[in-house]
Amino acid sequence: MIQKRVIQSAFSVLFISLFISTGCKHQTNYAARPNYDGISPIAVSRTQNRLNDLIREAVLRDMLSRYAYKFPKSSTYFVLISSNQSGRPKTVPVTSRFLREFARHHPPVQAYSPEFVGPGAHMSVIDQETGRIAVIFHISPYMKWIGKNEAEVRAGYYCNDKNDLHAVFRVKKIRDKWTIEGAPQVIISQKQPLSGT
């Protein structure tokens, strides 16, 4: 049991470091774009937290719709809200309200936790409960506000060391609903077939 926890912990640390370091390689160009001084940390007010959840929900729904076909063997989708954007490490808990919006989704959507995830071949994400391949969808807690009703958010997914994606999603409020505008701007992408049981 102790050895298993050590392996899970090591995998978690390695995944987070890979995710953060991979993203950071492309942080400078993103932050250096004109008028990019508007990166703001998540506000703590309930209204702002609800707004953030709505924007993240739009981003995740778009990723599930756009990329789910790449993971036909995945048993679980884990959500991680974390980033080291502009050298500011930050992880935000996934709220129960956010998860309720995906309660009927299949495969199930769960909050990422090291105890639920373990390593497989090629550093694949493995759901410890099912023993099957899983996917981690990561969303940055930081947003670049372009206007009152428009923002850019970094997000992507990680399957293994040969299949991951980092991109920028533009989210816009149209008729009281947050939606993704256009195709995401891909920062880095490694695409290979997902193998496993």
Kinemage of the C-alpha trace (Angstrom):
@kinemage 1
@onewidth
@group {chain A} dominant
@subgroup {mainchain}
@vectorlist {calphas} color= white
{ca met a 1} P 0.000 0.000 0.000
{ca ile a 2} L 2.806 2.436 0.917
{ca gln a 3} L 4.676 1.611 -2.287
{ca lys a 4} L 1.512 2.222 -4.316
{ca arg a 5} L 1.016 5.624 -2.694
{ca val a 6} L 4.627 6.550 -3.363
{ca ile a 7} L 4.231 5.649 -7.045
{ca gln a 8} L 0.974 7.622 -7.290
{ca ser a 9} L 2.560 10.630 -5.608
{ca ala a 10} L 5.615 10.493 -7.872
{ca phe a 11} L 3.400 10.267 -10.950
{ca ser a 12} L 1.329 13.208 -9.783
{ca val a 13} L 4.398 15.375 -9.188
{ca leu a 14} L 5.864 14.379 -12.557
{ca phe a 15} L 2.607 15.046 -14.395
{ca ile a 16} L 2.147 18.461 -12.830
{ca ser a 17} L 5.781 19.377 -13.530
{ca leu a 18} L 5.481 18.210 -17.142
{ca phe a 19} L 2.221 20.098 -17.594
{ca ile a 20} L 3.583 23.277 -16.060
{ca ser a 21} L 6.995 23.129 -17.746
{ca thr a 22} L 5.477 22.335 -21.141
{ca gly a 23} L 3.082 25.233 -20.798
{ca cys a 24} L 5.809 27.567 -19.599
{ca lys a 25} L 7.877 26.992 -22.728
{ca his a 26} L 5.142 28.848 -24.557
{ca gln a 27} L 4.136 31.294 -21.829
{ca thr a 28} L 6.459 34.107 -22.885
{ca asn a 29} L 5.117 34.524 -26.403
{ca tyr a 30} L 1.542 34.390 -25.132
{ca ala a 31} L 2.121 36.942 -22.386
{ca ala a 32} L 4.169 39.185 -24.660
{ca arg a 33} L 1.366 39.682 -27.157
{ca pro a 34} L 0.136 43.309 -27.440
{ca asn a 35} L -2.213 44.441 -24.665
{ca tyr a 36} L -1.637 41.287 -22.663
{ca asp a 37} L -1.390 43.003 -19.304
{ca gly a 38} L -4.908 41.903 -18.422
{ca ile a 39} L -4.099 38.474 -16.944
{ca ser a 40} L -5.959 38.472 -13.658
{ca pro a 41} L -6.056 35.841 -10.903
{ca ile a 42} L -9.440 34.385 -10.039
{ca ala a 43} L -11.435 36.729 -7.801
{ca val a 44} L -12.807 35.327 -4.568
{ca ser a 45} L -16.326 36.721 -4.702
{ca arg a 46} L -19.191 34.296 -5.190
{ca thr a 47} L -20.367 36.136 -8.277
{ca gln a 48} L -16.931 35.965 -9.851
{ca asn a 49} L -16.494 32.315 -8.881
{ca arg a 50} L -19.799 31.483 -10.543
{ca leu a 51} L -18.739 33.400 -13.639
{ca asn a 52} L -15.437 31.516 -13.703
{ca asp a 53} L -17.284 28.192 -13.465
{ca leu a 54} L -19.522 29.141 -16.389
{ca ile a 55} L -16.514 30.046 -18.527
{ca arg a 56} L -14.646 26.847 -17.576
{ca glu a 57} L -17.791 24.841 -18.290
{ca ala a 58} L -17.937 26.293 -21.806
{ca val a 59} L -14.260 25.454 -22.336
{ca leu a 60} L -14.612 21.880 -21.058
{ca arg a 61} L -17.776 21.221 -23.073
{ca asp a 62} L -16.000 22.409 -26.183
{ca met a 63} L -13.000 20.152 -25.516
{ca leu a 64} L -15.250 17.158 -24.858
{ca ser a 65} L -17.121 17.815 -28.078
{ca arg a 66} L -13.995 18.567 -30.093
{ca tyr a 67} L -11.572 15.921 -28.823
{ca ala a 68} L -13.523 13.081 -27.144
{ca tyr a 69} L -13.346 10.934 -30.294
{ca lys a 70} L -9.597 10.669 -29.708
{ca phe a 71} L -10.150 8.712 -26.483
{ca pro a 72} L -12.579 5.860 -27.279
{ca lys a 73} L -11.047 3.640 -24.589
{ca ser a 74} L -11.023 6.208 -21.818
{ca ser a 75} L -13.008 5.267 -18.696
{ca thr a 76} L -12.839 8.616 -16.895
{ca tyr a 77} L -12.289 12.292 -17.630
{ca phe a 78} L -10.448 14.084 -14.827
{ca val a 79} L -10.555 17.886 -14.541
{ca leu a 80} L -7.606 19.878 -13.201
{ca ile a 81} L -7.660 23.665 -12.792
{ca ser a 82} L -4.001 24.571 -12.461
{ca ser a 83} L -1.326 26.709 -14.089
{ca asn a 84} L 2.020 28.399 -13.662
{ca gln a 85} L 1.163 31.229 -16.009
{ca ser a 86} L 3.589 34.151 -15.859
{ca gly a 87} L 5.478 32.340 -13.099
{ca arg a 88} L 2.522 32.360 -10.709
{ca pro a 89} L 1.690 28.764 -9.662
{ca lys a 90} L -1.984 28.390 -8.842
{ca thr a 91} L -4.390 25.484 -8.420
{ca val a 92} L -8.109 26.017 -7.896
{ca pro a 93} L -10.421 23.297 -6.518
{ca val a 94} L -13.029 21.991 -8.952
{ca thr a 95} L -16.369 22.943 -7.399
{ca ser a 96} L -19.222 20.498 -6.851
{ca arg a 97} L -21.454 22.935 -8.724
{ca phe a 98} L -19.170 22.668 -11.740
{ca leu a 99} L -19.161 18.861 -11.616
{ca arg a 100} L -22.962 18.711 -11.334
{ca glu a 101} L -23.162 20.216 -14.808
{ca phe a 102} L -21.497 17.044 -16.116
{ca ala a 103} L -23.260 14.582 -13.818
{ca arg a 104} L -24.830 12.654 -16.699
{ca his a 105} L -21.792 12.691 -18.935
{ca his a 106} L -20.264 9.425 -20.098
{ca pro a 107} L -17.434 8.733 -19.474
{ca pro a 108} L -17.862 10.306 -16.027
{ca val a 109} L -16.236 13.663 -15.282
{ca gln a 110} L -14.395 13.861 -11.951
{ca ala a 111} L -12.077 16.269 -10.177
{ca tyr a 112} L -8.419 15.304 -10.557
{ca ser a 113} L -6.781 13.837 -7.464
{ca pro a 114} L -3.420 12.019 -7.221
{ca glu a 115} L -5.030 9.156 -5.297
{ca phe a 116} L -7.328 8.378 -8.231
{ca val a 117} L -4.659 8.464 -10.934
{ca gly a 118} L -1.616 6.314 -11.581
{ca pro a 119} L 1.001 5.844 -14.301
{ca gly a 120} L 0.824 3.407 -17.203
{ca ala a 121} L 2.903 2.803 -20.318
{ca his a 122} L 4.331 6.027 -21.810
{ca met a 123} L 3.205 7.825 -18.621
{ca ser a 124} L -0.422 7.176 -19.549
{ca val a 125} L -3.100 8.350 -17.154
{ca ile a 126} L -4.702 5.335 -15.453
{ca asp a 127} L -7.892 5.465 -13.386
{ca gln a 128} L -6.955 3.573 -10.219
{ca glu a 129} L -10.555 2.531 -9.613
{ca thr a 130} L -11.142 0.902 -13.002
{ca gly a 131} L -7.558 0.158 -14.021
{ca arg a 132} L -8.362 1.637 -17.422
{ca ile a 133} L -7.004 4.582 -19.390
{ca ala a 134} L -8.236 8.036 -18.401
{ca val a 135} L -7.725 11.597 -19.637
{ca ile a 136} L -6.869 14.747 -17.691
{ca phe a 137} L -8.451 17.929 -19.028
{ca his a 138} L -6.589 20.916 -17.612
{ca ile a 139} L -7.882 24.489 -17.508
{ca ser a 140} L -5.935 27.517 -16.375
{ca pro a 141} L -7.331 29.468 -13.399
{ca tyr a 142} L -6.097 32.645 -15.100
{ca met a 143} L -8.055 34.489 -17.775
{ca lys a 144} L -7.241 37.321 -20.127
{ca trp a 145} L -10.251 39.599 -20.299
{ca ile a 146} L -10.605 41.171 -23.739
{ca gly a 147} L -13.813 42.974 -22.888
{ca lys a 148} L -16.745 42.758 -20.502
{ca asn a 149} L -18.139 39.699 -22.274
{ca glu a 150} L -15.060 38.082 -23.810
{ca ala a 151} L -11.996 36.312 -22.430
{ca glu a 152} L -9.173 33.971 -23.402
{ca val a 153} L -8.396 30.864 -21.358
{ca arg a 154} L -5.591 28.329 -21.654
{ca ala a 155} L -6.693 24.700 -21.583
{ca gly a 156} L -5.953 21.288 -23.024
{ca tyr a 157} L -5.696 17.619 -22.222
{ca tyr a 158} L -3.112 15.017 -21.265
{ca cys a 159} L -3.309 11.287 -22.063
{ca asn a 160} L 0.330 10.267 -22.076
{ca asp a 161} L 3.730 11.648 -22.989
{ca lys a 162} L 2.914 11.262 -26.679
{ca asn a 163} L -0.640 12.542 -26.712
{ca asp a 164} L -1.396 15.926 -25.189
{ca leu a 165} L -2.576 19.385 -26.125
{ca his a 166} L -2.152 22.960 -24.896
{ca ala a 167} L -4.303 25.653 -26.520
{ca val a 168} L -5.920 29.053 -26.028
{ca phe a 169} L -9.724 29.195 -26.126
{ca arg a 170} L -11.633 32.409 -26.752
{ca val a 171} L -14.877 32.490 -24.776
{ca lys a 172} L -17.632 34.975 -25.536
{ca lys a 173} L -20.963 35.697 -23.897
{ca ile a 174} L -23.747 35.624 -26.460
{ca arg a 175} L -27.386 35.976 -25.365
{ca asp a 176} L -26.513 35.265 -21.730
{ca lys a 177} L -24.596 32.109 -22.606
{ca trp a 178} L -20.812 31.630 -22.652
{ca thr a 179} L -19.659 29.910 -25.840
{ca ile a 180} L -16.375 29.211 -27.611
{ca glu a 181} L -15.690 31.526 -30.502
{ca gly a 182} L -13.812 29.920 -33.383
{ca ala a 183} L -11.204 27.183 -33.191
{ca pro a 184} L -8.728 27.141 -30.292
{ca gln a 185} L -5.240 28.488 -30.925
{ca val a 186} L -3.010 25.454 -30.488
{ca ile a 187} L 0.205 26.157 -28.593
{ca ile a 188} L 1.576 22.637 -28.536
{ca ser a 189} L 0.134 19.318 -29.658
{ca gln a 190} L 1.416 15.763 -29.666
{ca lys a 191} L -1.001 13.353 -31.292
{ca gln a 192} L -0.564 9.626 -31.325
{ca pro a 193} L -3.127 6.827 -31.003
{ca leu a 194} L -4.065 6.060 -27.423
{ca ser a 195} L -3.219 2.436 -26.626
{ca gly a 196} L -4.289 0.290 -23.709
{ca thr a 197} L -7.193 -1.665 -22.341
